[in-house]
Amino acid sequence: MSQSVKSLKSKSSKYNASSDIFYYFYSSKQFLSNCVKPSSKEYWNLLRSHVIGIGALGFLGYSIKFIHILINNVIVNK
C-alpha cells in the first residue's frame, strides 16, 4: 500500500471526503486488477447450477399452487 493511502486511513487525519473518494477508487482498482475471468468450464458449471436452482424453485412454487387449488376445491365443495 502506498504511503498516501496509508496516511488516508490513519486515525489522526481529519475527515476528508475527497480522501475517502480517492481511497474508494484506489481499493476498487486493486480489487479489479486481482479479479480473473472464469474459465469456460467454470462458467458452464455456474450456469448449470443457476438453471437447476431456478427450476427447483419453479417446481416448488407450482407444487404449492397445485396443492392450494386442491385444498380450496375440497373446502368449497363441502
N, C-alpha and C positions, 0 to 999 in steps of 0.2 A: 504494500500500500504506500502510496506516495506521501511525502511529508505534508503537503497541503490538505490531503484528505484526512490524515491523522489529526491535524490541527482543527479541522472542521468538526470532528466528533469529540473533541476534548470537552470536558465538563466546565472548564474555566472560561471557555469562549462564550460570548453573549449570543443570544438567539438572533439568527440572521436568516431571513427567508431565502436570500439568494444562495447562501452556502448550503442550505438544505436542498434546494433545487439542483445545485451542482453535484452534491453527493448522490442524489437520486439518479441523475443521468450517468454518473460515473459507475455506480453499482449496477445499473441496468446494462451498461456497455460491457462490464465484466461478465455479467450473467450470460448475455447473448453470445459473447465470444467463447464461452465454455460449453455452449449447447451444441449438440450434434444432431443431424437429421437421422431419423430411424431408417434402418435398412428395409429392403423390400419384404423380408421375412417378418420383421417386427411389425411393419405396417399391416400386413395381412392378418397377423395374429391379433392385433388390436381391433381391426375391422371385424374379424370373426367374433371376438368376444363381445363387441358392442351389438352386433346383429343378434347374437344369441340372447343377450340381456334384454334388448328391446322386444324380441319375440316372446320371451318368457313373461315380461310384464304385460304384453298384449294378450297373451293366452290367459293370464291370471285375471285381468280385467274382464275379458269375455266370459270366463267361467263364473265370476262373481255376478255379472249381469244376468247370465242364464239362470243361475240358482235363484236370484232375486225375482225374476219373472215367474219361475215355477212356484215359488212360495207365495207370491202375490195372487196367482191364479187359484191356488188351493184355498187361500183365506177368503177371496172374493166369492168363489163358487159355493161356499158353505151356506 
